[in-house]
Amino acid sequence: MNISFSYDRKQVIQALRYHFFTRPEIRLLVILVNLFTIVAAVLLYMKKINPMSFLFFSTLWMALMLVVWRILPNSIYKQSATFQDDFGMSINDQQITLNTSKGTQSWPWQRFSKFLETPYFFHLYFDNRSFFLVPKDAFENITDQQEARNLFKKMITGRDKP
């Protein structure tokens, strides 16, 4: 199967948000800050703490959300030249081959450790922090998209791990 694509900025930003919120350390941090903010609100209502404590946790929550939701994805998008390029990709049972104006790169399926599907992309992970985004709208029709999804599942999540 052969596809061609370039990246849409808004869709990439959303995909990066998904990536960050799948990270266990970020998820734990968000849960803890939310929990402390809720506890501070309850304690403020019960007049057990002063308003400054609640203001502190609310500010911490807003800062965390601003960083994870806006600043981090936008900075990664701006720093990465990858998202500005046009791509051609060949997907088969042996490997994935990526073509750009700068050259060609092939990866056997064993190089991928995880597969994640989000609304706009298939995320093909090499390890916990590095991944490649394959836009769903690069496929000509829903049948090709389903075929790719099945191949990703079979070749990445369906194989035995050492």
Secondary structure as UniProt FT lines:
FT   STRAND          2..6
FT   HELIX           9..22
FT   HELIX           24..45
FT   TURN            46..47
FT   HELIX           51..66
FT   HELIX           67..71
FT   HELIX           72..79
FT   HELIX           81..84
FT   STRAND          86..91
FT   STRAND          95..100
FT   TURN            101..102
FT   STRAND          103..108
FT   HELIX           109..111
FT   STRAND          114..117
FT   STRAND          121..125
FT   STRAND          131..135
FT   HELIX           136..138
FT   HELIX           142..152
FT   HELIX           153..157
//
